[in-house]
Amino acid sequence: MSLYTIGKMILSAAFYPMFRIKVYGKEHVPKEGPVLVCSNHISNFDPPILGITCPRDIAFMGKSELFKPKPLGWLMKNLNVFPVKRGMQDRGALRVGLDILAEGKTMGLFPEGTRSKDGKLGSPLPGIGFFAMRSEAKVVPCAIIGSYKGVKPLKVIYGPPIDMEELKERKAPAKEVSQVIMDEIQLLINKHVG
């Protein structure tokens, strides 16, 4: 049994009751082939929440500083996290991400690149559009709604894969593609808030 699977079991046992997690739309995540799960970002808990609610193992980018202490770096690697240098275009991390998708795996990305301080969606970075256009991945929007205070259930909603055909046909710029994905996340939020 992998460390990822063990971690998923432990965190599921702790987080589901702690945050009263309710998951919707798991059936929208394709069972095979490359998948990009794109979610809003409201807390440091978001990556493990996606990790335990997504029906597939999911890889994430993590800031390179997390990999500096060797024991932590080993842990990150075994939890499907790969390093990215913040504040610059990290070509190495982009290649790793494309390789993960080329192998038919699942990658989780937060289009905003950083946590929202007020819970509202910010502007997306073009990186998400880059991965969507340069891979054969199905792009699944996801919305994390609520707070981590456990007063109300935390909702995690997976939407249907976004139709990328028209965008790919006309070779839409990454920035536009990122905004299309962000708009789909916003629609999920609008539909399920309350």
Legacy VTK file of the C-alpha trace (Angstrom):
# vtk DataFile Version 3.0
C-alpha trace
ASCII
DATASET POLYDATA
POINTS 194 float
0.000 0.000 0.000
1.441 3.382 -1.026
2.041 6.253 1.364
-0.510 8.245 -0.676
-3.207 5.600 -0.059
-2.378 5.424 3.660
-2.442 9.225 3.922
-5.780 9.354 2.098
-7.308 6.858 4.546
-6.017 8.720 7.610
-7.046 12.177 6.379
-10.464 10.910 5.262
-11.116 9.508 8.736
-10.133 12.854 10.296
-11.410 15.449 7.822
-14.805 14.076 6.763
-16.299 14.395 10.268
-14.214 17.449 11.247
-15.328 19.566 8.273
-18.626 17.707 7.660
-17.611 17.231 4.025
-20.309 16.700 1.400
-19.097 15.676 -2.072
-21.125 16.132 -5.259
-20.412 15.166 -8.883
-17.687 12.551 -8.371
-19.136 10.789 -11.407
-17.899 13.701 -13.565
-14.257 12.703 -12.981
-13.295 10.330 -15.832
-12.247 6.896 -14.568
-9.237 6.744 -16.890
-7.084 8.956 -19.069
-5.467 12.288 -18.168
-7.507 14.675 -16.034
-6.946 18.246 -14.838
-8.978 19.037 -11.727
-9.196 22.838 -11.447
-10.472 24.295 -8.179
-10.868 27.569 -6.351
-8.420 28.045 -3.477
-9.667 29.181 -0.056
-7.378 27.396 2.420
-4.152 25.449 2.899
-6.464 22.485 3.489
-7.681 22.552 -0.137
-5.060 20.166 -1.633
-5.674 17.385 0.910
-9.437 17.954 0.591
-9.220 17.392 -3.168
-6.915 14.449 -2.478
-9.466 12.665 -0.302
-12.596 13.564 -2.298
-11.336 12.937 -5.838
-11.994 9.332 -6.899
-8.509 9.178 -8.475
-5.027 9.739 -7.076
-4.131 13.336 -7.751
-0.760 15.097 -8.163
-0.117 18.708 -7.147
2.541 21.347 -7.582
4.059 22.536 -4.300
6.337 25.489 -3.671
9.983 24.414 -3.925
10.740 25.614 -0.364
8.720 22.666 0.950
11.265 20.281 -0.555
14.357 21.816 1.093
14.315 19.793 4.341
15.067 16.295 2.996
12.549 14.394 5.151
9.772 16.785 4.073
10.897 16.563 0.451
10.691 12.759 0.615
7.199 13.008 2.118
6.011 15.484 -0.541
7.308 13.281 -3.355
5.528 10.219 -1.941
2.293 12.217 -1.627
2.372 13.026 -5.376
3.603 16.612 -4.924
6.281 18.001 -7.255
8.205 21.263 -6.784
7.596 24.538 -8.579
9.590 27.763 -8.172
7.237 30.598 -7.299
7.427 34.023 -8.895
8.910 32.800 -12.182
7.976 30.579 -15.095
9.369 27.206 -14.033
9.835 25.281 -17.294
10.943 22.174 -15.395
7.704 22.073 -13.391
5.668 22.612 -16.580
7.433 19.629 -18.178
6.802 17.454 -15.118
3.115 18.414 -15.177
2.806 17.587 -18.888
4.580 14.255 -18.302
2.110 13.375 -15.517
-0.793 14.055 -17.875
0.900 12.214 -20.772
1.021 9.145 -18.508
-2.771 9.332 -18.172
-2.729 10.527 -14.568
-4.656 13.237 -12.703
-3.292 16.624 -11.698
-4.901 19.189 -9.404
-4.395 22.897 -10.057
-5.609 26.105 -8.468
-5.966 28.625 -11.336
-5.545 31.611 -9.004
-2.128 30.333 -7.949
-2.653 31.454 -4.368
-5.342 31.415 -1.691
-8.202 33.904 -1.859
-8.249 36.089 1.249
-11.941 36.984 0.963
-13.251 33.714 -0.502
-14.016 35.331 -3.879
-12.408 34.106 -7.070
-9.355 36.057 -8.186
-7.816 36.319 -11.640
-6.489 33.082 -13.123
-2.861 32.573 -14.086
-2.161 31.429 -17.669
-0.484 28.198 -16.468
-3.770 26.343 -16.186
-4.593 27.233 -19.800
-1.129 26.030 -20.840
-1.770 22.559 -19.392
-5.289 22.413 -20.823
-4.101 23.310 -24.343
-0.856 21.312 -24.398
-2.307 18.036 -23.127
-5.130 15.653 -23.940
-6.484 16.004 -20.393
-10.175 16.292 -19.618
-10.596 19.529 -17.642
-12.880 19.065 -14.621
-13.905 22.240 -12.736
-14.273 21.934 -8.977
-15.663 24.268 -6.323
-14.886 24.142 -2.614
-17.669 26.000 -0.823
-17.976 26.917 2.840
-15.495 27.360 5.640
-13.201 25.025 7.511
-14.767 25.919 10.851
-17.097 22.912 10.821
-20.224 24.969 11.558
-21.792 24.156 8.183
-20.835 21.282 5.889
-17.938 21.947 3.524
-19.146 21.260 -0.011
-16.848 19.898 -2.713
-18.484 19.940 -6.148
-17.007 18.364 -9.272
-18.565 19.666 -12.494
-18.768 18.016 -15.921
-15.580 18.200 -18.026
-15.294 21.453 -19.965
-15.628 21.187 -23.752
-12.199 22.294 -24.990
-12.714 21.446 -28.676
-13.504 24.929 -29.998
-10.709 26.524 -27.942
-8.177 24.006 -29.263
-9.370 24.331 -32.859
-8.709 28.061 -32.909
-5.597 27.783 -30.719
-6.993 30.159 -28.088
-4.372 31.919 -25.926
-3.642 30.339 -22.523
-4.958 33.411 -20.702
-8.378 33.099 -22.371
-8.526 29.355 -21.674
-7.678 29.975 -18.021
-10.563 32.459 -17.798
-12.995 29.983 -19.394
-12.033 27.419 -16.737
-12.385 30.026 -13.997
-15.840 30.976 -15.277
-16.926 27.328 -15.002
-15.711 27.213 -11.382
-17.685 30.401 -10.695
-20.832 28.826 -12.196
-20.456 25.857 -9.825
-20.073 28.228 -6.880
-23.120 30.274 -7.931
-25.222 27.122 -8.315
-24.316 25.556 -4.968
-23.882 28.458 -2.542
-26.478 28.500 0.211
LINES 1 195
194 0 1 2 3 4 5 6 7 8 9 10 11 12 13 14 15 16 17 18 19 20 21 22 23 24 25 26 27 28 29 30 31 32 33 34 35 36 37 38 39 40 41 42 43 44 45 46 47 48 49 50 51 52 53 54 55 56 57 58 59 60 61 62 63 64 65 66 67 68 69 70 71 72 73 74 75 76 77 78 79 80 81 82 83 84 85 86 87 88 89 90 91 92 93 94 95 96 97 98 99 100 101 102 103 104 105 106 107 108 109 110 111 112 113 114 115 116 117 118 119 120 121 122 123 124 125 126 127 128 129 130 131 132 133 134 135 136 137 138 139 140 141 142 143 144 145 146 147 148 149 150 151 152 153 154 155 156 157 158 159 160 161 162 163 164 165 166 167 168 169 170 171 172 173 174 175 176 177 178 179 180 181 182 183 184 185 186 187 188 189 190 191 192 193
